[in-house]
């Protein structure tokens, strides 16, 4: 079987990539878990930050 330098190099790179990928392989679920964010909590956080900025602007 005769291979050209390009195809031999491609085979080598494919094999090296497969071996490197196995070193970093881990189980990953197909879908990301749904995170429930608290909109009330984040709203209160932004509201308190705005109140602090308004309070600082009146202090000076």
C-alpha positions in Angstrom: 0.0 0.0 0.0 1.4 3.3 -1.0 0.5 6.5 0.9 1.4 10.1 0.0 3.0 12.3 2.6 -0.2 14.3 3.0 -2.4 11.4 3.8 0.2 9.9 6.1 0.5 13.2 7.9 -3.3 13.4 8.2 -3.5 9.9 9.6 -0.9 10.8 12.2 -2.6 14.0 13.2 -6.0 12.3 13.4 -4.5 9.6 15.7 -2.7 12.2 17.9 -5.9 14.2 18.2 -7.9 11.1 19.2 -5.3 10.2 21.8 -5.2 13.7 23.2 -9.0 13.9 23.3 -9.1 10.7 25.3 -6.9 12.3 27.9 -9.4 15.1 28.4 -12.6 13.0 27.9 -15.4 13.3 30.4 -19.0 12.5 30.5 -21.1 15.4 29.4 -24.9 15.3 29.4 -26.7 16.0 26.1 -28.7 18.8 27.6 -27.5 21.4 30.0 -29.3 21.3 33.4 -31.9 24.0 33.8 -30.9 26.6 36.4 -33.6 28.3 38.2 -32.7 31.9 38.9 -34.5 33.9 41.5 -35.8 37.0 39.7 -37.0 38.5 42.9 -33.6 38.1 44.5 -31.8 39.6 41.5 -34.3 42.4 41.3 -33.8 43.2 45.0 -30.1 43.2 44.5 -30.3 45.7 41.6 -32.8 47.8 43.5 -30.5 48.0 46.5 -27.5 48.9 44.4 -29.5 51.7 42.8 -30.7 53.0 46.1 -27.1 53.0 47.4 -26.0 55.1 44.4 -28.8 57.5 44.8 -28.0 57.8 48.5 -24.3 58.5 47.7 -25.2 61.2 45.2 -27.3 63.0 47.8 -24.6 62.6 50.5 -22.1 64.7 48.5 
